[in-house]
Amino acid sequence: MQNQTADVSWRANGVPVSVQFDDPYFSLDDGLAETRQVFLRGNRLPERFEDGFHIAELGFGTGLSFLVTLQAWRLAGISGHLMFTSFEAFPMGWDDVSAALGAFSDLADLREHLTNHWRPEGGRFQIAPDVTLEIVVGDARQRLPNWNGCAHAWYLDGFSPAKNPELWEADLMRAVAAHTAPGGTFATYTAAGSVRRALDAAGFDVQRVQGFGRKRHMSVGTLRA
C-alpha cells in the first residue's frame, strides 16, 4: 500500500497543524524550548551522549526534535557517531518540512542537514560523517516490533493520546521497551494516566514531572533492570 503523506494546515503564527489529527506539530508557545525541555532534559541529554548513542522516536513530524538533538550533539563536542531513528506514518512533504523549520532562526545553520536529504518515502540518510538519520515510514505498531535496532533514549512524540490513541497503545509501549538498551530512557510531553500505566507495565520506572508551558506535567522514565 502506498504511504500517505501528511496533510498540513498553518496557523497565523506559522505553526503547522496536522489535518489528519487536528493537532499542532509543536508548542504554540515555543516549539524550540519545548523540545529542549521535554526530549533533551527529559532523557538527561546531552550528559549521556557518547560514541554510538542511539535515539529513537515515535513521530518525526517536522524534524524539529532531530535538529535540536543534532545541535546539542555538536555543542557537546562528542567524538564519535550518533544514530537517530524515527517512525512516522504520515511524513511531511519537503516544502512543509522546509517551511516549518524556517521559523527557527536558532537552527538556521543546521536546517540543510535535513532538507538536503529529506524525502517522504523515508530511508537511511548519512546526514554528516558523525550522524545517521533513519526514517521508518508506516504504522509503528507494525514496523517497530520487526525493527532490529535498540535505542538508548526514546522520544515519544506522537500527537495527543486523545487524538492519536494508536501511537500510545500498550502493545506499542511494550515494543518500545523491548527495543530499549539496559538503563535506557524515554521522555514524552504527555502525562496521560493510560500512557504512564502502559509504560510502567512495559517495564519502565515512570515519573510524572513538570511539563512545559501550559502543560502542567510530562512523563519520563528509565527501563528497569
C-alpha positions, 0 to 999 in steps of 0.5 A: 500500500502506498504511504500517505503523506501528511496533510498540513494546515498553518496557523497565523503564527506559522505553526503547522497543524496536522489535518489528519489529527487536528493537532499542532506539530509543536508548542504554540508557545515555543516549539524550540524550548519545548523540545529542549525541555521535554526530549533533551532534559527529559532523557538527561541529554546531552550528559549521556551522549557518547560514541554510538548513542542511539535515539529513537522516536515515535513521530518525526513530524517536522524534524524539529526534535532531530535538529535540536538533538543534532545541535546539542550533539555538536555543542557537546563536542562528542567524538564519535557517531550518533544514530537517530531513528524515527517512525512516522506514518504520515511524513511531511512533504519537503516544502512543509518540512522546509517551511516549518523549520524556517521559523527557527532562526536558532537552527538556521545553520543546521536546517540543510542537514535535513532538507538536503536529504529529506524525502517522504518515502523515508530511508537511511540518510548519512546526514554528516560523517558523525550522524545517521538519520533513519526514517521508518515510514508506516504504522509503528505498531507494525514496523517497530516490533520487526525493527532490529535496532535498540535505542538508548533514549526514546522520544515519544512524540506522537500527537495527543493520546486523545487524538492519536490513541494508536501511537500510545497503545500498550502493545506499542509501549511494550515494543518500545521497551523491548527495543530499549538498551539496559538503563535506557530512557524515554521522555514524552510531553504527555502525562496521560494516566493510560500512557504512564500505566502502559509504560510502567507495565512495559517495564519502565520506572515512570515519573510524572514531572513538570511539563512545559508551558501550559502543560502542567506535567510530562512523563519520563522514565528509565527501563528497569533492570 
